[in-house]
Amino acid sequence: MERRDKINYYLDLAQVVAQRGTCLRRLYGAVIVKNDEVISTGYAGAPRGRKNCSDLDTCVRQELKVPRGERYELCRSVHAEANAIISASREQMIGSSLYLAGIEVSTGELIKDSCSCSMCKRLIINAGIETVYIRDTRDAYRKIPVRCWIEEEDPLKGEYGY
């Protein structure tokens, strides 16, 4: 059996973390790694103490047919990236990498061409995370240097989030 490369290993972990998500539309998992050590994980779900969409069996954005990448203020969930970031200290995150995987609930398939939303991009930048890896297929992923997001002129460019 061939040994899994490290990037896909961490993306596999993010995909497993996503399965804890409580969103009815898309399940995302994030893993923050520094010096080859997992320092934090996060998945999409309602804030602690609040009911999840999966508990309520309803999604406001789904009911209103809100397109992907729009009207996040209607969403009950805290995004996977944000949950991973708030679970680690900034000192741990400076120079780290974030691994992100998403699953489409309706099909169970990986979400191709996904990306962090503009709010999560800002959190990732301020956390000091250096690189984001986003899974497209079981073996294919994109490597995004966070400095590209810092230099971006258009804050909505490439928005494919939740």
N, C-alpha and C positions, 0 to 999 in steps of 0.2 A: 504494500500500500504506500502510495506517495504521500509525503508529509505536506500538509497544508501550509502555504506561505503565510507570513505573519499578518499582512494586511487583511487577507481574507479571513484569517482566524479571528481577528478583532471585529471584522464585519459580521462574521458568524455569531459572535457574542452579542453584537448589537441587534441582530435579527432575533435571537432568543429573547433578549430583553424586551423587544417590541411586542412579544406575545403576552406580556403583562398589561399592555395598553387597554384602555377602556373606551376608546373612540369607536363609534359605529361605522365610520367612513374609512379611516386609515390608521394603521398601527405603526408607530415609529419607535425605534429604540436607538439610544445614543450611548456610546462608551467613550470615556476620556482616558487616554493612555499617555504616560510620561515615563521615559527611560525604561520602556518595555514592561511597565507595571500598570495595571488597571487602577485608576484612582477614583473613578466615579462612573455610575450608570444612571440612566433616566429613561422613562417611557412617557408617552402621552396619556394624561389622565387628569381628572378634576383635582383642584386643590384639596389638601388633607381636610377631612371632615365634611366635605361637600359630596353630594351624590354624583356619581359618574353617569355619563350618557348610557352606558351599558346597564346601569341599575334602573334608570328611568325608561329605558327602551325607546329613547327618542333623541334626535339630534336637530337642533334648531336650524343649523346651516343646511342640513339635508332636507328638512321640511320646506325651507324657503328656496331650495334649489340654488344655493349660493355656489358659484363656480370655484374650483380649486384655486387657492391663492388669494381669495378675497374675503373681506368682512370677518377677520379673525376675532374682532371684539365680540362677536356673537357666540363664539366657541366657549364651552365650559372647561376645556382642557388646558393644562399647562403643557407646552410642547416638550418633547423628549430632550432636546438640547438644553432648554432652560432648567429642567429638572436635574440633569446631569451637572450643570454648572452650579446650581445652588447647593449641591451635595458635596462640593469640593472647595478648598480654599484657593484664592487667586494665586498664592505662592506655588501651590501644586500645579496649577494649570498653565503658568507661564512657560511657553515653549512646548506645550503638549500637543497631542493630536486628538481630534474628535472623529469617531467612526459612527456613521449614520446609516440605518437601514429602515426601509418602509415597506409595509405590506398592505395591499388593497384588500379591505375586508370582504367586499362582494365577490372577489375572485380567488383570494388567498395567494395571489401572485405578488412578486416584488414590484415595487413602483419604480419604473424606469424614468430617468430624467428628473428625479425629485431634487429639491434643494431646500436649504433652510430659508424660512421666511425673513423678511426684512428686520423684524424685531429680534429674532434669534441670531441673525448675522451681527447685529449690534452687540448682543450679549457675548457672542463668541469673540468678537474683536476686543471688547473691554476685559474679558476674562484672561486675555493673553494667549489664547490658543493659537498655534502657529499654522496648523494644517488640518483640513477637513477631508475625510474620505467618505464618499457617498456610493453606496452599492446600487448598481443597475440590474445586474443578474447575479447568479450564484458565484461567478468568477470575475465578472467585469465591474469595474468601479471607476470613479473619477477622483483625482487628487486635486484639491483646490487650496492653493496657498492663500491664507487669510488676508495677506497684504493686498491681494487682488480686490477683495471686498472693501478694503480701506480706500483704495484708489478709484473705485467705481464712481462714475459721475451720476448714473441713473439709479436711484435707490430701489426701483422696482424691476430692474433688469435681472432676468433669470429667476423670477419668482415662480416656483413650482410647488411650494410647500404643502401643507396639510389640506 
